[in-house]
């Protein structure tokens, strides 16, 4: 049995949009480029043909990868869950670092969705693993490359 991979509604929508773009825009453009390069004759020394074929290979591989991810996705919409102060997949957590009192907001998302600039951290990251199952006002220690950091959970939201 294939293991389900948790994914947020937003993450699944992004993958579907990328898949649609690849199938309806990129794939036809590459096919046209291959046809045009073939029309130029000798394929052995035709750089445009080889570049287009390489791009086609990459695009088809990405299409297969996205389709596989979506097939295995367990899409979780936290906005449909009853509000709670417990940290779960998809929750947005406001943390305060105990030492510096600096506050940070993170949403716990699937591996493919993580983007630290957007405040989205992977479910498998050390900080997310430390937070899952905890509640507002809990204090957690997180092993970071710079040493152990202690955070207090200020708020948990299901946005």
C-alpha positions in Angstrom: 0.0 0.0 0.0 1.3 3.5 -0.9 1.9 5.8 2.0 -0.3 8.9 2.0 1.6 12.2 2.2 0.0 15.1 4.1 -0.6 18.2 2.0 -2.5 21.4 2.6 -5.3 22.5 0.3 -3.1 25.4 -0.9 -0.2 23.1 -1.7 -2.4 20.7 -3.7 -3.8 23.6 -5.6 -0.3 24.9 -6.5 0.7 21.4 -7.8 -2.5 21.1 -9.8 -1.9 24.6 -11.4 1.7 23.6 -12.2 0.5 20.3 -13.7 -2.1 22.2 -15.8 0.6 24.6 -17.0 3.0 21.8 -18.0 0.4 19.8 -19.9 -1.4 22.7 -21.7 1.5 25.2 -22.3 4.9 23.6 -21.9 4.3 20.3 -23.5 2.7 21.7 -26.7 5.5 24.3 -27.0 8.2 21.6 -26.7 6.5 19.4 -29.2 6.4 22.3 -31.7 10.1 23.0 -31.0 11.0 19.4 -31.7 9.0 19.4 -34.9 10.7 22.6 -36.1 14.1 21.3 -35.2 13.4 18.1 -37.1 12.5 20.2 -40.2 16.1 21.6 -40.2 17.4 18.2 -41.3 20.4 16.2 -39.8 19.5 15.4 -36.1 23.0 14.3 -35.1 24.4 17.8 -35.1 21.1 19.7 -34.4 21.6 21.5 -31.0 18.0 22.8 -31.0 16.6 19.3 -31.4 18.7 17.9 -28.6 17.9 20.8 -26.3 14.2 20.4 -27.0 14.3 16.7 -26.4 16.1 17.3 -23.1 13.5 19.8 -22.1 10.8 17.3 -23.1 12.4 14.7 -20.9 12.5 17.1 -17.9 8.9 18.2 -18.4 7.5 14.7 -18.8 9.4 13.7 -15.6 8.0 16.6 -13.7 4.5 15.8 -14.9 4.9 12.2 -13.7 6.3 13.4 -10.4 3.4 15.8 -9.7 0.8 13.2 -10.7 2.4 10.7 -8.3 2.4 13.3 -5.5 -1.2 14.2 -6.0 -2.2 10.5 -6.2 -0.5 9.9 -2.8 -1.7 13.2 -1.2 -3.8 13.2 1.9 -5.2 16.7 1.6 -5.9 18.3 4.9 -8.0 21.4 5.3 -7.5 22.6 8.9 -10.2 25.3 8.4 -12.8 22.5 8.5 -11.6 21.2 11.9 -13.0 22.5 15.2 -10.8 25.2 16.6 -8.2 24.0 19.2 -5.1 25.3 20.8 -3.3 22.1 19.8 -0.6 22.0 17.1 -1.4 19.7 14.2 -0.4 19.5 10.5 -1.6 22.6 8.7 -1.8 24.7 11.9 -0.2 28.2 12.0 1.8 28.6 15.2 3.0 31.9 16.8 6.2 31.2 18.8 8.2 33.3 21.1 11.9 32.4 21.6 12.3 32.5 25.3 15.9 33.9 25.3 15.5 36.8 22.8 11.7 37.2 23.1 11.6 37.3 19.3 8.3 36.1 17.8 7.9 34.0 14.7 4.9 32.6 12.9 5.1 29.3 11.1 2.6 27.1 9.3 3.3 23.4 9.4 3.0 22.0 5.8 4.0 19.1 3.7 7.6 18.6 2.5 7.0 20.0 -1.0 5.2 23.1 0.3 7.8 24.3 2.8 9.2 27.8 2.1 10.9 29.5 5.1 10.5 33.0 3.5 6.7 32.4 3.5 6.9 31.0 7.1 6.0 27.5 5.9 8.0 24.7 7.5 8.0 21.1 6.7 6.2 18.6 8.9 9.6 16.7 9.0 11.6 19.7 10.2 13.0 19.6 13.7 10.9 22.6 14.9 7.6 21.1 13.5 8.4 17.7 15.0 8.9 19.4 18.4 5.6 21.4 18.1 3.2 18.7 16.9 0.8 17.7 19.7 1.8 20.6 21.9 -0.7 23.4 22.9 -0.8 27.1 23.6 1.5 28.1 26.5 3.6 24.9 26.2 7.4 25.4 26.1 9.4 23.3 23.7 13.2 22.8 23.1 14.3 22.5 19.5 17.7 21.3 18.4 19.0 23.7 15.8 22.4 23.8 14.0 23.3 26.7 16.4 22.3 24.8 19.5 19.1 24.2 21.5 16.5 26.9 21.3 13.6 27.2 23.7 10.2 28.4 22.4 6.9 29.2 24.0 3.8 28.5 22.0 1.9 31.9 22.1 -1.0 31.0 19.8 -2.3 28.2 17.5 -4.6 29.0 14.6 -6.3 26.8 12.0 -6.3 29.2 9.1 
